[in-house]
Amino acid sequence: MQVFISYAREDYEIAERLYGDLGQRDGVRPWMDRKDILAGQNWRLAIQKSSCFLALHSSDSVSKAGYVQKELRMALDKVMFIFTHPK
């Protein structure tokens, strides 16, 4: 099961820790941009291919416009599971 991790840049350390923890579980393949994106790869396809979508919500992620909101909108459109993580 591929798990897409969405996060604000300010929350990278939390996302990286979650990535590592999930990667130790059998059958779980975490995916996040800084770890898994290839040059020229479309991150939108990674969301579409993922079984789950984890959105790390914090004061940083909800107070700014950018990719976090775009990723969340795409996930909601695809009816994926969302996990909200307070900072």
MIKE-272753 format. One line per field, with one value per residue: x, y, z of N, C-alpha, C in turn; chain; residue in one letter. Coordinates in steps of 0.001 Angstrom, whole numbers, plus 500000, padded with zeros to 6 digits. Example, Ala and Ser with C-alpha at 12.3 -4.5 7.8 and 13.67 -1.06 7.14 Angstrom:
<rs>
neast: c(513190 512850)
nnorth: c(494310 497750)
nup: c(507800 507080)
caeast: c(512300 513670)
canorth: c(495500 498940)
caup: c(507800 507140)
ceast: c(513200 512900)
cnorth: c(496700 500030)
cup: c(507800 507870)
chaine: c(A A)
residu: c(A S)
</rs>
This chain:
<rs>
neast: c(500845 500719 501483 500838 502460 501640 502764 503737 506636 507829 507199 508782 510527 508799 507285 509300 510007 507601 507540 509739 508852 506516 507659 508804 506865 505247 504276 503708 504362 505712 505423 506995 507815 510593 511965 511227 510530 511241 513397 511575 509257 505752 504105 501417 500552 501594 499929 497512 498115 498448 497331 496527 496288 498064 497688 499544 498595 499135 499754 501367 500869 498170 497990 499067 499170 499585 501336 500473 497719 496831 497474 495851 493307 493274 493399 491010 489259 489708 488724 490221 491699 492229 494517 494775 497219 498028 500201)
nnorth: c(498840 502097 505155 508459 511299 514424 517679 520793 522698 523615 521638 519484 517800 516336 515011 513495 511792 510380 509160 507407 505758 504603 503250 501057 499247 496275 495848 498523 501412 504353 507626 510559 513832 514808 512476 510596 511610 511744 513266 515407 513982 513680 514778 514642 512255 510475 510906 509990 507289 506374 504540 505588 508829 511011 513856 516261 518461 521686 524807 526094 524776 525290 528014 529070 529473 527080 524112 522218 522699 522252 519535 518389 519076 517576 514987 514875 515043 512566 510917 509844 508500 510583 511709 513708 515576 517233 519976)
nup: c(500000 499023 500579 500469 501635 502671 503352 504920 504175 506501 508268 507761 509287 510958 509013 507823 509923 510216 507700 507937 510071 508956 506818 508013 508393 507399 504070 503605 501779 502072 500569 499719 498583 498829 499267 497319 494784 491355 488934 486924 487375 487794 490515 490947 489852 491685 493863 492801 492440 494984 497841 500216 501739 503618 505407 506902 509142 510301 512000 510207 507747 507198 507045 504775 501211 498611 497582 499489 499872 497253 496935 498907 497974 495614 496696 498137 496021 494924 496816 499040 502045 504846 507168 509942 511435 514264 515005)
caeast: c(500000 501478 500919 501349 502555 501572 503224 504348 508099 508174 506901 509548 511074 507700 506975 510407 509867 506455 508005 510565 508022 505654 508498 509167 505684 505086 503277 503475 505395 505455 505894 507037 508578 512048 512530 510841 510232 512297 513467 510529 508092 504539 503654 499977 500386 501879 498698 496520 498515 498520 496154 496171 496825 498217 497921 500020 498051 499724 499504 502107 500259 496854 498033 499686 498707 500663 501156 499721 496304 496582 497505 494663 492161 493315 493062 489570 488602 489878 488114 491220 491682 493063 494897 495158 498210 498282 501624)
canorth: c(500000 503346 506225 509775 512192 515831 518470 522090 522622 523838 520404 518406 516847 515454 514172 512543 510788 509553 508376 506322 504836 503854 502383 499855 498372 495358 496172 499966 502163 505787 508429 512005 514451 514884 511124 509689 512200 511663 514462 515464 513182 514420 514385 514373 510824 509777 510972 509117 505894 506039 503957 506479 510182 511545 515296 516778 519812 522482 526229 526450 524235 525856 529471 529525 528865 526375 522722 521452 522845 521584 518094 518036 519172 516399 513796 514909 514709 511128 510225 509068 508675 511704 511706 515058 515536 518572 520266)
caup: c(500000 498960 501402 500088 502790 502298 504496 504654 504309 507899 509000 507127 510264 511370 507851 507648 510986 509836 506551 508462 510854 508034 505999 508759 508482 506268 503065 503510 501049 502148 499434 499916 497505 499028 499313 496237 493476 490353 488083 485917 487741 488128 491848 490902 489600 492938 494661 492177 492606 496405 498489 501319 501705 504965 505392 508177 509294 511370 511760 508997 506526 506911 506938 503536 499962 497928 497191 500482 499555 495973 497165 499671 497062 494729 497480 498400 494763 494688 497951 499767 503491 505294 508573 510337 512509 514802 515269)
ceast: c(500900 500743 501600 501322 502628 501911 503726 505856 508547 507980 507699 510043 510009 507366 508052 510344 508718 506825 508816 509769 507136 506458 508924 508011 505568 503981 502984 504655 505064 506030 505853 508041 510090 512723 512339 510623 511462 512281 512397 509276 506932 504025 502163 499703 500654 500655 497668 496837 498527 497200 495632 496877 496875 498555 498344 499563 498684 499374 500231 501387 498919 496872 498661 499097 499877 500303 500353 498228 495951 496523 496255 493412 492113 492903 491572 488783 488661 489318 489110 491060 492645 493285 495362 496060 498453 499761 501840)
cnorth: c(501237 504430 507535 510670 513629 516668 519830 521942 522787 522590 519212 517370 515860 514487 513110 511431 509830 508628 507166 505297 503979 502864 501100 498864 497521 495831 497649 500623 503649 506505 509889 512599 514404 513522 510365 510316 512114 512925 514384 514681 514087 513929 514094 512884 510010 509795 510000 507645 505441 505463 504861 507814 510687 513026 515723 518223 520480 523937 526687 525984 524872 527366 529969 528802 528147 524934 521916 521516 522160 520072 517635 518068 517962 515137 513745 514561 513214 510277 509271 509330 509786 511578 513113 514969 516945 518772 520407)
cup: c(500000 499730 501019 501317 502283 503526 504022 504874 505758 508759 508482 508137 510740 510233 507652 508702 510674 508681 507030 509232 509951 507210 506693 508881 507210 505339 502893 502812 501149 500932 499836 498945 497697 499044 497999 494875 492575 489508 486999 486241 488143 489479 491875 490660 490858 493848 494103 492394 494065 496912 499583 501150 503136 504859 506787 508282 510505 511094 510510 507731 506194 506698 505651 502336 499305 497647 498194 500166 498233 496151 497903 498799 496132 495474 497776 497143 494478 495817 498616 501259 503880 506796 508921 511549 513037 515107 516755)
chaine: c(A A A A A A A A A A A A A A A A A A A A A A A A A A A A A A A A A A A A A A A A A A A A A A A A A A A A A A A A A A A A A A A A A A A A A A A A A A A A A A A A A A A A A A A)
residu: c(M Q V F I S Y A R E D Y E I A E R L Y G D L G Q R D G V R P W M D R K D I L A G Q N W R L A I Q K S S C F L A L H S S D S V S K A G Y V Q K E L R M A L D K V M F I F T H P K)
</rs>
